[in-house]
Amino acid sequence: MNAGTAAEALAARFLAERGLSIVERNYRCRGGEIDIVARDGTTVVFVEVRMRRSRAFGGPGESITAAKRRRLRLAAEHYLARLPREPACRFDAILLDALALERIEWLRAIDL
């Protein structure tokens, strides 16, 4: 299992332990990908998982660039278009430090 897959598995377990239901992992469409799609009650939650091995170029939160945000929005729109009606939704981020995986930062309702 590579580091990215392990980070996503850790994030999914973390969210499930906090009551979210994991619906899908690695949802892909042309032009975008969402690491985790979950449900928090009736809200669909699109989760971006970011891990950095070093802080030389900033922390994991800084790696969510404008281009990455556009791709997340595109993938979320594609996912929602498949549903019979559009539910409430939000974007969250799980930020991990590769040197201390027990330190998980959960950012809810990030602004895209």
N, CA and C of each residue as an Amber inpcrd file, in Angstrom:
protein
   336
   0.8640000  -1.1800000   0.0000000   0.0000000   0.0000000   0.0000000
   0.9030000   1.2330000   0.0000000   0.6700000   2.1380000  -0.9450000
   1.4970000   3.3480000  -0.9900000   1.0370000   4.3630000   0.0650000
   1.8230000   5.4010000   0.2490000   1.5460000   6.3890000   1.3050000
   0.2100000   7.1030000   1.0910000  -0.1260000   7.4140000  -0.1510000
  -1.3910000   8.0910000  -0.4240000  -2.5940000   7.2210000  -0.0970000
  -2.5150000   5.9580000  -0.4680000  -3.5960000   5.0140000  -0.1770000
  -3.7410000   4.8280000   1.3290000  -2.6050000   4.7280000   2.0180000
  -2.6280000   4.5780000   3.4800000  -3.2250000   5.8180000   4.1420000
  -2.8850000   7.0000000   3.6380000  -3.4220000   8.2420000   4.1970000
  -4.9360000   8.3080000   4.0000000  -5.4120000   7.9110000   2.8350000
  -6.8510000   7.9230000   2.5730000  -7.5880000   6.9080000   3.4440000
  -6.9780000   5.7420000   3.6580000  -7.5910000   4.7320000   4.5280000
  -7.6750000   5.2490000   5.9620000  -6.6190000   5.8960000   6.4270000
  -6.6090000   6.4820000   7.7750000  -7.6800000   7.5670000   7.8940000
  -7.7950000   8.4080000   6.8750000  -8.7970000   9.4760000   6.8850000
 -10.2120000   8.8950000   6.8860000 -10.4520000   7.8590000   6.0900000
 -11.7810000   7.2440000   6.0430000 -12.1350000   6.6470000   7.3990000
 -11.1940000   5.9850000   8.0280000 -11.4320000   5.4100000   9.3610000
 -11.7080000   6.5130000  10.3840000 -10.9380000   7.5930000  10.3220000
 -11.1040000   8.7340000  11.2140000 -12.5210000   9.3110000  11.0870000
 -12.9780000   9.5000000   9.8570000 -14.3150000  10.0610000   9.6210000
 -15.4130000   9.0940000  10.0770000 -15.2450000   7.8190000   9.7800000
 -16.2380000   6.8240000  10.1790000 -16.3570000   6.7590000  11.7020000
 -15.2350000   6.8780000  12.4020000 -15.2520000   6.8720000  13.8690000
 -15.9930000   8.0890000  14.4250000 -16.1370000   9.1200000  13.6100000
 -16.8390000  10.3290000  14.0350000 -18.2550000  10.3930000  13.4760000
 -18.7500000   9.2710000  12.9990000 -20.1440000   9.1730000  12.6120000
 -20.4820000   9.3790000  11.1510000 -19.5100000   9.6600000  10.2970000
 -19.7930000   9.8140000   8.8750000 -19.8310000   8.4400000   8.2170000
 -20.6650000   8.2960000   7.2180000 -20.7320000   7.0570000   6.4450000
 -19.9200000   7.2580000   5.1730000 -18.9780000   6.3720000   4.9230000
 -18.1680000   6.4670000   3.7150000 -18.9710000   5.8610000   2.5680000
 -19.2220000   6.6640000   1.5340000 -20.0270000   6.2410000   0.3970000
 -19.1340000   5.7340000  -0.7340000 -18.0670000   6.4710000  -1.0100000
 -17.1550000   6.1260000  -2.0970000 -15.7710000   6.6290000  -1.7900000
 -14.7960000   5.9500000  -2.3720000 -13.4150000   6.4220000  -2.2900000
 -12.8700000   6.5480000  -3.7030000 -12.0710000   7.5710000  -3.9060000
 -11.4320000   7.8290000  -5.2030000 -12.4420000   7.9190000  -6.3490000
 -13.4380000   8.7840000  -6.1630000 -14.4120000   9.0290000  -7.2250000
 -13.7270000   9.8510000  -8.3080000 -13.7510000   9.3200000  -9.5200000
 -13.0640000   9.9880000 -10.6260000 -14.0340000  10.3020000 -11.7530000
 -13.7690000  11.4250000 -12.3670000 -14.4460000  11.7750000 -13.6110000
 -13.4230000  12.5100000 -14.4610000 -13.7830000  12.7680000 -15.6790000
 -12.8600000  13.4950000 -16.5610000 -12.5670000  14.8670000 -15.9460000
 -11.3280000  15.0990000 -15.6230000 -10.9300000  16.4080000 -15.1190000
 -10.9110000  16.5620000 -13.6110000 -11.2920000  15.5240000 -12.8440000
 -11.2780000  15.6990000 -11.3940000 -11.3790000  14.3920000 -10.6320000
 -11.0620000  14.4720000  -9.3580000 -11.1430000  13.3120000  -8.4720000
 -11.4650000  13.7880000  -7.0580000 -12.2360000  12.9750000  -6.3620000
 -12.5280000  13.2320000  -4.9480000 -12.0330000  12.0310000  -4.1720000
 -11.2200000  12.2830000  -3.1540000 -10.6330000  11.1940000  -2.3770000
 -11.6960000  10.3820000  -1.6450000 -12.6000000  11.0640000  -0.9440000
 -13.6440000  10.3820000  -0.1730000 -14.9630000  11.1270000  -0.3570000
 -16.0210000  10.3630000  -0.6220000 -17.3800000  10.9010000  -0.6020000
 -18.0440000  10.2430000   0.6020000 -18.5750000  11.0740000   1.4890000
 -19.1900000  10.5570000   2.7180000 -20.5450000  11.2070000   2.9290000
 -21.2690000  10.6740000   3.8810000 -22.5430000  11.2770000   4.3040000
 -22.4270000  11.6260000   5.7720000 -22.8360000  12.8310000   6.0810000
 -22.9320000  13.3090000   7.4620000 -24.4080000  13.6290000   7.6620000
 -25.1640000  12.6330000   8.1060000 -26.6170000  12.7710000   8.1310000
 -27.1150000  12.7960000   6.6980000 -27.8080000  13.8600000   6.3220000
 -28.3100000  13.9740000   4.9510000 -27.3810000  14.7950000   4.0540000
 -26.2780000  15.2600000   4.6030000 -25.3320000  16.0790000   3.8460000
 -24.2810000  15.1990000   3.1770000 -24.0590000  15.4370000   1.8910000
 -22.9730000  14.7720000   1.1790000 -21.7050000  15.5780000   1.4460000
 -20.6490000  14.8760000   1.8460000 -19.3850000  15.5270000   2.1810000
 -18.3100000  15.0390000   1.2060000 -17.7040000  15.9800000   0.4980000
 -16.6000000  15.6840000  -0.4060000 -15.3130000  15.9930000   0.3500000
 -14.4700000  14.9750000   0.5120000 -13.2960000  15.1130000   1.3720000
 -12.0180000  14.9980000   0.5490000 -11.1700000  15.9880000   0.6880000
  -9.8310000  15.9770000   0.0980000  -8.8520000  15.5930000   1.2010000
  -8.0260000  14.5830000   0.9380000  -7.0240000  14.1240000   1.9010000
  -5.6690000  14.6020000   1.4210000  -4.9580000  15.3100000   2.2770000
  -3.6370000  15.8370000   1.9120000  -2.6270000  15.4450000   2.9660000
  -1.4810000  14.9690000   2.5040000  -0.3980000  14.6130000   3.4050000
   0.8940000  15.1760000   2.8350000   1.7150000  15.6820000   3.7090000
   3.0290000  16.1830000   3.3150000   4.0990000  15.4630000   4.1180000
   5.1570000  15.1040000   3.4390000   6.2920000  14.4590000   4.1060000
   7.2000000  15.4880000   4.7700000   7.1400000  16.7190000   4.2740000
   8.0120000  17.7800000   4.7660000   7.2430000  19.0920000   4.7130000
   7.6330000  20.0310000   5.5390000   7.0070000  21.3580000   5.5160000
   7.8420000  22.3580000   4.7120000   8.7910000  21.8540000   3.9450000
   9.6690000  22.7200000   3.1570000   8.8770000  23.6120000   2.1980000
   7.7710000  23.1130000   1.6880000   6.9520000  23.8870000   0.7580000
   5.5950000  24.2070000   1.3580000   5.5140000  24.2720000   2.6740000
   4.2600000  24.5490000   3.3610000   3.6120000  23.2580000   3.8390000
   2.5810000  23.4090000   4.6180000   1.8690000  22.2600000   5.1540000
   0.9050000  21.6720000   4.1470000   0.2140000  20.6190000   4.5360000
  -0.7050000  19.9670000   3.6010000  -1.8500000  20.8740000   3.1440000
  -2.2880000  21.7930000   3.9830000  -3.3690000  22.7020000   3.5980000
  -2.9750000  23.6140000   2.4540000  -1.7120000  24.0360000   2.4400000
  -1.2390000  24.9270000   1.3750000  -1.1540000  24.2170000   0.0300000
  -1.1950000  22.8840000   0.0560000  -1.1020000  22.1390000  -1.2080000
  -2.4420000  22.0530000  -1.9350000  -3.5000000  22.5950000  -1.3600000
  -4.7940000  22.6200000  -2.0420000  -4.8520000  23.9220000  -2.8400000
  -4.2940000  23.8520000  -4.0200000  -4.1490000  25.0280000  -4.8750000
  -5.4660000  25.3970000  -5.5510000  -5.4680000  26.5330000  -6.2210000
  -6.6570000  26.9670000  -6.9630000  -7.0190000  25.9430000  -8.0360000
  -6.0300000  25.3880000  -8.7010000  -6.2920000  24.3810000  -9.7360000
  -6.9020000  23.1300000  -9.1120000  -6.3980000  22.7210000  -7.9630000
  -6.9470000  21.5510000  -7.2700000  -8.3860000  21.8230000  -6.8430000
  -8.6580000  23.0250000  -6.3740000 -10.0170000  23.3970000  -5.9730000
 -10.9830000  23.3220000  -7.1620000 -10.5430000  23.7750000  -8.3160000
 -11.3780000  23.6990000  -9.5170000 -11.6880000  22.2490000  -9.8720000
 -10.6760000  21.3830000  -9.7890000 -10.8910000  19.9680000 -10.0960000
 -11.8280000  19.3120000  -9.0830000 -11.7420000  19.7070000  -7.8250000
 -12.6590000  19.1830000  -6.8020000 -14.0980000  19.6040000  -7.1010000
 -14.2830000  20.8790000  -7.4350000 -15.6260000  21.3670000  -7.7700000
 -16.1970000  20.6250000  -8.9710000 -15.3750000  20.4480000  -9.9980000
 -15.8090000  19.7500000 -11.2010000 -16.2460000  18.3250000 -10.8710000
 -15.4480000  17.6070000 -10.1080000 -15.7880000  16.2260000  -9.7430000
 -17.0520000  16.1880000  -8.8800000 -17.2010000  17.1370000  -7.9620000
 -18.4040000  17.1810000  -7.1140000 -19.6440000  17.4510000  -7.9580000
 -19.5560000  18.3700000  -8.9060000 -20.6880000  18.6530000  -9.7860000
 -21.0640000  17.4070000 -10.5880000 -20.0670000  16.6940000 -11.0660000
 -20.3020000  15.4590000 -11.8170000 -20.9850000  14.4250000 -10.9300000
 -20.5030000  14.2660000  -9.7090000 -21.0950000  13.3090000  -8.7720000
 -22.5510000  13.6700000  -8.4770000 -22.8120000  14.9310000  -8.1840000
 -24.1690000  15.3770000  -7.8450000 -25.1280000  15.2350000  -9.0170000
 -24.6380000  15.3930000 -10.2280000 -25.4940000  15.2780000 -11.4130000
 -26.0480000  13.8660000 -11.5730000 -25.3990000  12.8750000 -10.9890000
 -25.8740000  11.4800000 -11.0720000 -27.0210000  11.1940000 -10.1150000
 -27.2230000  12.0610000  -9.1340000 -28.2350000  11.8130000  -8.1080000
 -29.6070000  12.3050000  -8.5740000 -30.6820000  11.6860000  -8.0730000
 -32.0260000  12.1010000  -8.4900000 -32.3830000  13.5270000  -8.0580000
 -31.8300000  13.9490000  -6.9340000 -32.0130000  15.3430000  -6.4930000
 -30.7480000  15.7710000  -5.7770000 -30.5070000  17.0640000  -5.7810000
 -29.2630000  17.5540000  -5.1970000 -29.4120000  17.7560000  -3.6880000
 -28.6490000  17.0110000  -2.9000000 -28.7090000  17.1530000  -1.4430000
 -27.8210000  18.3190000  -0.9900000 -27.9350000  18.6530000   0.2860000
 -26.9910000  19.6100000   0.8660000 -25.6000000  18.9740000   0.7690000
 -24.5900000  19.7900000   0.5320000 -23.2390000  19.2320000   0.4520000
 -22.2270000  20.2350000   0.9880000 -21.0400000  19.7130000   1.2830000
 -19.9450000  20.5680000   1.7440000 -18.6210000  19.9080000   1.3570000
 -17.5720000  20.7020000   1.4230000 -16.2210000  20.2230000   1.1560000
 -15.4360000  20.2710000   2.4610000 -14.8020000  19.1560000   2.8020000
 -13.9330000  19.0730000   3.9780000 -12.5420000  18.6880000   3.5070000
 -11.5680000  18.8800000   4.3840000 -10.2030000  18.4290000   4.1080000
  -9.6690000  17.7220000   5.3470000  -8.9660000  16.6480000   5.1200000
  -8.2370000  15.9560000   6.1800000  -6.7630000  16.1860000   5.8810000
  -6.0670000  16.8070000   6.8300000  -4.6570000  17.1360000   6.6570000
  -3.8170000  16.2500000   7.5770000  -2.8170000  15.6020000   6.9890000
  -1.9740000  14.6760000   7.7310000  -0.5110000  15.0700000   7.6210000
   0.2170000  14.8070000   8.6750000   1.6620000  14.9990000   8.7080000
   2.2730000  13.6040000   8.6250000   3.0320000  13.3230000   7.5780000
   3.5840000  11.9790000   7.3640000   4.4800000  11.5350000   8.5140000
   5.0670000  12.4900000   9.2270000   5.9590000  12.1250000  10.3280000
   5.2070000  11.8190000  11.6140000   3.9600000  12.2510000  11.6920000
   3.1520000  12.0140000  12.8930000   1.7030000  11.8050000  12.4620000
   1.4190000  10.6280000  11.9350000   0.0850000  10.3680000  11.3730000
  -1.0360000  10.4630000  12.3940000  -0.6970000  10.3700000  13.6790000
  -1.7490000  10.4940000  14.6890000  -2.2580000  11.9340000  14.7970000
  -1.5320000  12.8790000  14.2150000  -1.9830000  14.2750000  14.1930000
  -2.8210000  14.4920000  12.9430000  -4.1110000  14.4580000  13.1270000
  -5.0360000  14.6370000  12.0100000  -5.7830000  15.9400000  12.2240000
  -5.7640000  16.7730000  11.2050000  -6.5130000  18.0250000  11.2550000
  -7.6930000  17.9000000  10.2940000  -8.8950000  18.1190000  10.8140000
 -10.1190000  18.0030000  10.0130000 -10.6770000  19.4000000   9.8180000
 -10.6310000  19.8760000   8.6050000 -11.2020000  21.1810000   8.2590000
 -12.5640000  20.9360000   7.6430000 -13.5830000  21.4470000   8.2860000
 -14.9480000  21.2680000   7.7880000 -15.3880000  22.4940000   7.0050000
 -16.1650000  22.2270000   5.9830000 -16.7570000  23.2900000   5.1650000
 -15.7100000  24.2800000   4.6660000 -14.6970000  23.7440000   3.9800000
 -13.6830000  24.6260000   3.4170000 -14.2950000  25.3820000   2.2400000
 -13.7820000  26.5310000   1.9870000 -14.2920000  27.3800000   0.9180000
 -13.5920000  27.0470000  -0.3770000 -14.3510000  26.6450000  -1.3620000
 -13.7660000  26.3800000  -2.6830000 -14.1820000  27.4860000  -3.6210000
